[in-house]
Amino acid sequence: MKLRLVPIVVSMLITSAVLFGGWFAYRSLAMETPLQEAVRDLDGIVEAEIEVDSDTVRLQLTLEPDADLRAIMAKIREEGGQALKNRQIRLSINNDVSEQLDAWWSSALFEVAEAMEHRRYSAIPEALERHLDRLPGLTAAASMDEEFVYIRLTRGGESKFVVLPRTPAQMGVWPNE
């Protein structure tokens, strides 16, 4: 039996195109497009970029200054359906903030980090309130869900959103070492 190279290569190319094209179409049409439409229609979102991988969903959001990020995330989880099933959400927020607001956040960060470390989440709004007098016109709001603590700092027309994971990174300990 003599094998011909051209039909083998052509059939491999067609098979690869069908398999990868089908996978790409499924990922695009069944995963990213419905999630993109659900996110696009939510109040408080100016712009959203979504990338779906096998185990993660990356959301890059630009939000309005008065957006309720906890409510937005709840709606995304509710309407995300198949795209979010068994996938971890990686959230990043585009913040265009002044140096003053960043400096204020740096000064309050130690107390917030301490409250997060000790899992005393009710101490976070208190820590933010203690520092409010350092920057006139600043308002701070904190909320949480089962995965994240959301902090919104607003001053005039600018805002800063901070998302802190409730499950800290764990150091591994191996029994054989």
N, C-alpha and C positions, 0 to 999 in steps of 0.2 A: 504494500500500500504506500503510495507516494503522496506525501502531504504538500499541499501548495501553500506557499507563504502569503500571497495576496489575500485569498479568502479568509485565512485565519486572522490576519491583522485587521481586515475590514470588519469581521464579526466581533473581534475584541473591542474595536473602537466604537462600534454601534452599541454593544452591550454596556460598555463603560458610560457612554453618553446617556443611555436610557436610565441606568442605575443612578448616576450622579445627578442627572437632570431631574429625575423623579424625587430624589432626596432633597435637592435644593428647592424644588417647587413645593413639596410638602412643608418644609421648614418655613418657607416664605409665606405661602398661602394659608396654611393651617395653624401656624404658630405666631409668626411675627405680625402679620397683617391684622388679625383680630385683636391682638394685644395693643398694637399701635392705634387702632380705631377706638378701643376702650379708653386708652390713656389720653388720646387727643381730645376727647369730648369732656374730660373732667374739668371742673371749675378750679382755677388757681394755677393751671399749667400753661405756661407760655410756649414752651418748646420741649419736645421729648425725643430722645434717641434710644432705641431698643435694640439689643443684640441678644439672641437666644442661642445658647450653647447646649451641649448635652446635659450638663449638670447645673448650669447657672443661667440666670437672666440678668443682664446688665441694663440698668435704667439710668440714663443721664438726663436729668430734668433741669429746666430753667423755670422758676416759679415766680408768681406774682408776690409782691411784698407781704400781702395779708393772707397767703395761702395756708390752709390747715393741712400740714403734711401727713399727720396721722390719719385723717379722714381720706386723703388721697391714696395712701397706701392700703387702707382697708378696702376702698373701691377697686383698686388694681388687683388685690388678692381675690376679691369677690368675682370680678368680671374677667380675670385673666384665664380662668379655665384650664385647658389642656397645656397652654404654654408655660404655666407656672407649676404644673403638677410635678412633684418630687424634685423641684429645682430650687436652688438657693438664689435669693434676690441680692444682687450687688447694686447698691444705690449710690449715686454720686449726684450732688447738687451743684449747679453752676452759681457761684456767688460772686457778684461784683460789689465788693464792700470797700469802705474807706479804711485807711490805716488806723483811724481812731477806734472804729468798731472792732477791728482785729486786735488792737492793743487791749481794749476792754475785755474781749473774750479771753485773751491770754491771762489777764489778771484773775478772772473768775474760774478759769479752767482747773486750777488745782483743787478747789473745793468740789467742783463737779466730778472730777476724776476720783477723788476720795469717796464721794457718795456712791459712785458707780462701783468702785472696788469692793466696798462693804455692802453693796446691794441695798442701800438705804435710798431708794429712789425718791421718797418724799422729801429728802433733804436738798434735792436739786433746785426746786423752785425757791426755797429759802435762801440757798447760796446765791442764786441769781438776784433775788430781791436785795440782799445785803450790798451788792455792788452797783445797783442802779443809780445811786446818787453820784457816782464817779463820771457819768456821761449824761448830761442833761438831754431830755427828750427821748431817751431810750426806753423801750418796753421789751419785756422778755416773757416768753410763754414756754412752758414745758408740758409735754404729754408723752404717753407711752402706750405701747401695745405689747403683745407677747414676744416680739423680736427686738424692737428698738425703743430708744428714748429719743424723742424729737424735741429740739430746742429751736425756737424762732426768736431772733433778735431784730427789732425794727426801730429805725430812727429816721424820721422824715420819710423820704422816698426810697431809702435803701434798706435792705434786710440781709440777714445772714441766717442760713439754716444749717444746723448741726445735727447729724444723725449718729447716735452712739449705739452700738450693738449691746444688748443685754447679756449675751453670752460672751464673756471675755475669752481671749485666746488662751488655750490650755497648754501648759508645758507637758510634754510626754514623759512618762517614767516607764522604763522598760525593766521587767523583773530579772532579766539575765545580766544586768550590769551592776 
